[in-house]
Amino acid sequence: MNTKHLSLPEAYAETTYPLGGHSGRSVQMLTDALKQIDASIQSDKYGGGPIIEDFERKMADYLGKESAVFFPSGTMAQQIALRIWCDEKQIKRVAYHPLCHLEIHEEDGLKELHHIESILLADELRIITLEDVHNMPDDIACLLLELPQREIGGVLPTYEELEAISSYCRSKGIKLHLDGARLFEVMPYYQKTAAEICSLFDSVYVSFYKGIGGIAGAILAGETEFTIQSKVWKRRHGGDLISLYPYIISSDYYFDMRIGKMESYYKAAVELAGLYQTCKGVTTKPEIPVSNMFHLHFLQPMEKVEPLLMEVYEQSGVGLVPYLKVVNEEECSCEMTMGDRYLETPSDKVQLAIQLLHEKMKVLFEGQK
């Protein structure tokens, strides 16, 4: 592979063994899922029909909730969940982490569309604790917790602290919502079923394009009265497309394919993070991953690390990272998520790439003396 005229993401995509995720997001993903389906099956229509209702029932049972609704996006599902809880409590205030998806990735949709105020707990460097929850203002309709907290490396509270937060919220009449975009991926660390974790929450959102690797789509689950209201808001948001079956079929297909591999993905993240830490000037956050993801940090400027990585890709055929972003003038980072690709990569290839990375990073540091 000649990386001379390629960007880092392009070079990564050209490697024989890119380590992150499951596969490229090609149309083949849908083609493979559709091969398993009887072509005569009728599609869903405006949120109804067996193909959507059967999947919603399957997910409600798996999450241990009375009912579930399929949404085209998690952004829509979560704004609606918080709106329902605010309306029920007649309080337009919710609490969540400063790096919550609703706060930094949704163009203030919660505030502009629903006029809901957000109260930020903890700070950008750590997760929400029981003490933070105890110190919340009294007039909060709902607390949102993200498991794991993606933007700071995918970290988690202990299960005991999670139980304590849940108990406190119930004692105070505060609804507890789970941003479970990566819920399936934390089950191995907690050694709990999805239903056990979800039992601590009043409402739950899960994603089907992250660890599951589907095309798109989300489930919002809770008690029946909650999901009935969510369907009304789904229609108001324009989420009742005439048909959502490509998303539903791929979600169902890849859920069945990968839900049993979550422990393997988690162990792969722990293994790879440990290998990276043998490299000069490379660290991970958290040091020991608690899910299938972690943040990788290079203690050198991005303009120096990128060409070094390109050399590793060319010499080993292994794509270590898909991109880099600047942390500061002396550090760059990326997010790593383990899936089928890492499990299918020969260990000797990974070891070679890591050794090359270590040697090249070592030269960088020695040149600064």
C-alpha positions as CSV (number, residue, x, y, z in Angstrom):
1,M,0.0,0.0,0.0
2,N,1.3,3.4,-1.0
3,T,0.1,6.1,1.4
4,K,1.9,9.0,-0.2
5,H,-1.1,10.9,-1.4
6,L,-3.7,9.6,1.1
7,S,-5.1,11.3,4.2
8,L,-5.0,9.3,7.4
9,P,-8.6,8.1,7.2
10,E,-8.1,7.1,3.6
11,A,-4.9,5.2,4.4
12,Y,-6.7,3.5,7.3
13,A,-9.6,2.4,5.0
14,E,-7.0,1.0,2.5
15,T,-5.3,-1.2,5.1
16,T,-5.8,-5.0,5.1
17,Y,-6.6,-5.0,8.8
18,P,-8.3,-1.9,10.1
19,L,-8.8,-2.6,13.8
20,G,-11.9,-0.5,14.7
21,G,-15.6,-1.4,14.5
22,H,-17.2,-4.1,12.4
23,S,-16.9,-3.2,8.8
24,G,-17.2,-0.2,6.4
25,R,-20.7,1.3,6.1
26,S,-21.4,0.0,2.7
27,V,-24.7,-1.0,1.1
28,Q,-23.6,-4.6,1.7
29,M,-24.7,-4.2,5.3
30,L,-28.4,-4.0,4.1
31,T,-27.9,-6.6,1.4
32,D,-26.7,-9.2,3.9
33,A,-29.6,-8.5,6.2
34,L,-32.2,-8.7,3.5
35,K,-31.0,-12.1,2.3
36,Q,-32.5,-13.6,5.4
37,I,-36.0,-12.1,4.8
38,D,-38.9,-13.5,2.9
39,A,-39.4,-11.0,0.1
40,S,-43.2,-11.3,0.4
41,I,-43.4,-10.0,4.0
42,Q,-45.3,-6.8,4.1
43,S,-43.5,-3.6,5.3
44,D,-44.4,-1.6,8.3
45,K,-46.7,1.4,7.6
46,Y,-46.6,4.6,9.7
47,G,-45.4,2.7,12.8
48,G,-47.7,-0.3,12.5
49,G,-47.5,-3.8,11.2
50,P,-46.0,-7.1,12.4
51,I,-42.4,-6.3,11.2
52,I,-42.1,-3.3,13.5
53,E,-44.4,-4.5,16.3
54,D,-42.7,-7.9,16.6
55,F,-39.3,-6.2,16.9
56,E,-40.6,-3.7,19.5
57,R,-42.0,-6.6,21.6
58,K,-38.7,-8.5,21.3
59,M,-36.7,-5.4,22.5
60,A,-39.2,-4.6,25.3
61,D,-38.7,-8.2,26.6
62,Y,-34.9,-8.0,26.3
63,L,-34.8,-4.7,28.2
64,G,-37.3,-5.9,30.8
65,K,-39.8,-3.1,30.0
66,E,-43.5,-3.2,29.4
67,S,-43.3,-1.6,26.0
68,A,-41.0,-0.3,23.4
69,V,-41.1,2.0,20.3
70,F,-38.8,2.0,17.3
71,F,-37.4,5.4,16.3
72,P,-35.4,6.4,13.3
73,S,-32.9,8.2,15.6
74,G,-31.8,8.4,19.2
75,T,-31.8,12.2,19.0
76,M,-35.5,12.1,18.4
77,A,-36.1,9.4,21.0
78,Q,-34.3,11.1,23.9
79,Q,-35.7,14.5,23.4
80,I,-39.2,13.0,23.4
81,A,-38.5,11.0,26.5
82,L,-37.4,14.1,28.4
83,R,-40.4,16.1,27.1
84,I,-42.8,13.4,28.4
85,W,-41.2,13.4,31.9
86,C,-41.2,17.2,32.0
87,D,-44.8,17.4,31.0
88,E,-45.8,14.8,33.6
89,K,-44.0,16.6,36.4
90,Q,-45.0,20.1,35.0
91,I,-41.3,21.1,35.4
92,K,-39.2,22.1,32.4
93,R,-35.8,21.2,33.9
94,V,-33.7,18.1,33.4
95,A,-30.2,17.3,34.6
96,Y,-27.3,15.5,32.8
97,H,-23.6,15.5,32.2
98,P,-21.9,18.6,30.5
99,L,-20.8,16.3,27.7
100,C,-24.2,14.7,27.2
101,H,-25.2,14.2,23.6
102,L,-28.2,16.5,24.0
103,E,-25.9,19.3,25.2
104,I,-23.1,19.2,22.6
105,H,-24.4,17.4,19.5
106,E,-28.0,18.4,18.9
107,E,-27.9,22.1,18.1
108,D,-29.8,22.8,21.4
109,G,-32.8,20.8,20.1
110,L,-34.1,20.1,23.6
111,K,-34.1,23.8,24.4
112,E,-35.3,25.2,21.1
113,L,-38.0,22.7,20.3
114,H,-39.2,21.8,23.8
115,H,-38.1,24.8,25.9
116,I,-36.5,22.6,28.5
117,E,-33.7,23.9,30.6
118,S,-30.7,21.7,31.3
119,I,-28.9,21.5,34.6
120,L,-25.3,20.3,34.2
121,L,-23.9,18.0,36.8
122,A,-20.3,17.0,37.5
123,D,-17.7,18.5,35.2
124,E,-16.2,17.5,31.8
125,L,-13.5,15.4,33.3
126,R,-15.5,12.9,35.4
127,I,-18.8,11.1,35.6
128,I,-21.8,12.0,37.7
129,T,-21.7,10.8,41.3
130,L,-24.2,10.2,43.9
131,E,-23.0,13.3,45.7
132,D,-23.7,15.3,42.5
133,V,-27.3,13.9,42.4
134,H,-27.8,14.7,46.1
135,N,-26.8,18.3,45.4
136,M,-29.2,18.8,42.4
137,P,-31.8,21.5,42.7
138,D,-35.2,20.2,43.9
139,D,-37.2,21.2,40.8
140,I,-35.8,18.6,38.4
141,A,-38.2,16.5,36.4
142,C,-35.7,13.9,35.1
143,L,-32.0,12.9,35.5
144,L,-30.3,11.4,32.4
145,L,-27.3,9.1,32.9
146,E,-25.2,7.9,29.9
147,L,-23.7,4.5,30.3
148,P,-20.8,4.6,29.4
149,Q,-19.9,8.3,29.3
150,R,-18.5,8.3,25.8
151,E,-16.9,11.7,25.6
152,I,-14.5,11.0,28.4
153,G,-13.4,7.6,27.2
154,G,-16.3,5.4,28.0
155,V,-16.2,5.4,31.8
156,L,-18.8,4.0,34.2
157,P,-20.0,4.4,37.8
158,T,-19.9,1.3,39.9
159,Y,-23.1,-0.7,39.8
160,E,-23.6,-0.1,43.5
161,E,-23.4,3.7,42.9
162,L,-25.8,3.3,40.0
163,E,-28.3,1.5,42.3
164,A,-27.9,4.2,45.0
165,I,-28.6,7.0,42.4
166,S,-31.7,5.1,41.2
167,S,-33.0,4.6,44.7
168,Y,-32.5,8.3,45.5
169,C,-34.3,9.5,42.4
170,R,-37.2,7.2,43.2
171,S,-37.4,8.5,46.8
172,K,-37.5,12.1,45.5
173,G,-40.0,11.4,42.6
174,I,-37.3,12.3,40.0
175,K,-37.5,10.3,36.8
176,L,-34.3,8.5,35.7
177,H,-33.6,8.1,32.0
178,L,-30.9,5.9,30.5
179,D,-28.9,7.1,27.5
180,G,-28.0,3.5,26.6
181,A,-26.6,4.1,23.2
182,R,-23.9,1.7,24.2
183,L,-25.9,-0.3,26.9
184,F,-25.2,-3.7,25.3
185,E,-21.5,-3.0,25.4
186,V,-21.4,-2.4,29.2
187,M,-23.2,-5.6,30.2
188,P,-20.0,-7.7,30.3
189,Y,-18.3,-5.3,32.7
190,Y,-21.3,-5.1,35.1
191,Q,-22.0,-8.8,34.7
192,K,-25.7,-7.9,34.5
193,T,-28.4,-8.5,31.9
194,A,-29.9,-5.6,30.0
195,A,-33.1,-6.1,32.0
196,E,-31.3,-5.9,35.3
197,I,-29.6,-2.6,34.4
198,C,-32.8,-1.1,32.9
199,S,-34.8,-2.0,36.0
200,L,-33.0,0.9,37.7
201,F,-34.4,3.4,35.1
202,D,-37.9,4.7,34.2
203,S,-37.1,5.0,30.5
204,V,-34.3,3.6,28.3
205,Y,-32.9,4.4,24.9
206,V,-30.7,2.0,23.0
207,S,-29.0,2.4,19.6
208,F,-28.7,-0.2,16.8
209,Y,-25.9,1.3,14.7
210,K,-23.1,1.4,17.3
211,G,-22.0,-1.8,18.9
212,I,-24.7,-3.7,17.1
213,G,-23.6,-2.3,13.7
214,G,-27.0,-1.8,12.0
215,I,-27.8,0.9,9.6
216,A,-29.6,3.3,11.9
217,G,-32.4,3.3,14.4
218,A,-33.2,3.3,18.1
219,I,-35.6,1.8,20.7
220,L,-37.2,3.8,23.5
221,A,-38.7,1.6,26.2
222,G,-40.6,2.1,29.4
223,E,-44.1,1.6,30.8
224,T,-46.9,1.3,28.4
225,E,-48.4,4.7,29.2
226,F,-45.0,6.3,28.5
227,T,-44.6,4.6,25.1
228,I,-48.1,5.5,24.1
229,Q,-47.2,9.1,24.6
230,S,-43.9,8.7,22.8
231,K,-45.7,7.5,19.7
232,V,-47.7,10.7,19.6
233,W,-44.5,12.7,19.9
234,K,-42.8,10.5,17.3
235,R,-45.6,11.5,14.9
236,R,-45.2,15.2,15.8
237,H,-41.4,15.0,15.2
238,G,-42.0,13.4,11.7
239,G,-40.6,10.1,12.9
240,D,-43.4,8.0,11.5
241,L,-42.0,7.5,8.0
242,I,-44.3,5.5,5.8
243,S,-41.9,2.6,6.2
244,L,-38.8,2.0,8.4
245,Y,-38.3,-1.6,7.5
246,P,-34.7,-1.3,6.2
247,Y,-33.6,0.0,9.6
248,I,-35.7,-2.5,11.5
249,I,-34.6,-5.5,9.5
250,S,-30.9,-4.6,9.8
251,S,-31.3,-3.8,13.5
252,D,-32.8,-7.2,14.1
253,Y,-30.4,-9.1,12.0
254,Y,-27.2,-7.6,13.5
255,F,-28.6,-7.7,17.0
256,D,-29.0,-11.4,16.7
257,M,-25.6,-11.7,15.1
258,R,-23.6,-9.6,17.6
259,I,-25.4,-9.5,21.0
260,G,-23.6,-12.7,22.0
261,K,-20.2,-11.2,21.1
262,M,-20.3,-8.2,23.5
263,E,-17.9,-9.9,26.0
264,S,-15.4,-10.7,23.2
265,Y,-15.5,-7.0,22.1
266,Y,-15.0,-5.9,25.7
267,K,-12.0,-8.2,26.2
268,A,-10.6,-7.1,22.9
269,A,-10.7,-3.4,24.1
270,V,-8.9,-4.4,27.3
271,E,-6.3,-6.3,25.4
272,L,-5.6,-3.6,22.8
273,A,-5.5,-0.8,25.4
274,G,-2.8,-2.8,27.2
275,L,-0.8,-3.3,24.0
276,Y,-1.0,0.5,23.2
277,Q,0.3,1.2,26.7
278,T,3.5,-0.6,25.9
279,C,4.3,2.1,23.3
280,K,6.4,5.1,24.1
281,G,4.2,8.2,24.6
282,V,0.8,6.4,24.2
283,T,-1.9,6.3,26.9
284,T,-5.5,5.2,27.1
285,K,-8.5,6.6,28.9
286,P,-9.6,4.8,30.9
287,E,-6.4,2.9,31.5
288,I,-8.4,-0.3,31.6
289,P,-11.5,-0.1,29.5
290,V,-14.9,-0.9,31.0
291,S,-16.7,-1.5,27.6
292,N,-15.6,-2.1,24.1
293,M,-14.3,1.5,23.7
294,F,-11.6,3.7,25.0
295,H,-9.8,6.9,24.0
296,L,-6.3,6.7,22.7
297,H,-3.9,9.5,23.4
298,F,-0.5,10.3,21.7
299,L,1.7,12.6,23.7
300,Q,3.1,14.2,20.5
301,P,1.6,16.8,18.1
302,M,-0.8,15.5,15.5
303,E,1.4,16.7,12.6
304,K,4.1,14.4,13.9
305,V,2.0,11.4,14.7
306,E,0.0,11.2,11.4
307,P,3.0,10.5,9.1
308,L,4.3,8.0,11.7
309,L,1.0,6.1,11.6
310,M,1.0,6.2,7.8
311,E,4.4,4.4,7.9
312,V,3.0,1.8,10.2
313,Y,0.0,1.2,8.0
314,E,2.3,0.8,4.9
315,Q,4.7,-1.5,6.6
316,S,2.3,-3.7,8.5
317,G,-1.0,-3.6,6.7
318,V,-2.7,-2.8,10.0
319,G,-4.9,0.3,10.5
320,L,-4.4,1.3,14.1
321,V,-6.6,4.4,14.2
322,P,-9.1,5.8,11.7
323,Y,-8.4,9.5,12.5
324,L,-6.7,11.9,14.9
325,K,-7.9,15.1,16.5
326,V,-6.0,17.8,18.3
327,V,-6.1,17.8,22.1
328,N,-3.5,20.6,22.4
329,E,-0.2,21.6,20.9
330,E,1.5,18.6,22.3
331,E,-1.1,15.9,22.2
332,C,-3.6,14.3,19.9
333,S,-6.2,11.5,20.3
334,C,-8.9,9.3,18.8
335,E,-11.7,7.0,19.9
336,M,-11.3,3.3,19.5
337,T,-14.2,0.9,19.4
338,M,-13.7,-2.8,19.2
339,G,-15.8,-5.1,17.0
340,D,-15.6,-7.9,14.5
341,R,-12.6,-6.5,12.7
342,Y,-10.3,-6.8,15.7
343,L,-11.5,-10.3,16.4
344,E,-10.7,-11.3,12.8
345,T,-7.2,-9.8,12.7
346,P,-4.3,-12.2,13.3
347,S,-2.6,-11.5,16.6
348,D,0.8,-11.5,15.1
349,K,-0.2,-8.7,12.7
350,V,-1.4,-6.6,15.7
351,Q,1.8,-7.3,17.6
352,L,3.9,-6.2,14.6
353,A,2.0,-2.9,14.2
354,I,2.3,-2.1,17.9
355,Q,6.0,-2.8,17.8
356,L,6.5,-0.5,14.8
357,L,4.4,2.2,16.6
358,H,6.5,1.9,19.7
359,E,9.8,2.1,17.8
360,K,8.7,5.1,15.8
361,M,7.3,7.0,18.8
362,K,10.5,6.3,20.6
363,V,12.5,7.9,17.8
364,L,10.2,11.0,18.0
365,F,11.0,11.4,21.7
366,E,14.7,10.8,21.3
367,G,14.9,13.4,18.6
368,Q,13.5,16.0,21.1
369,K,16.4,15.5,23.6
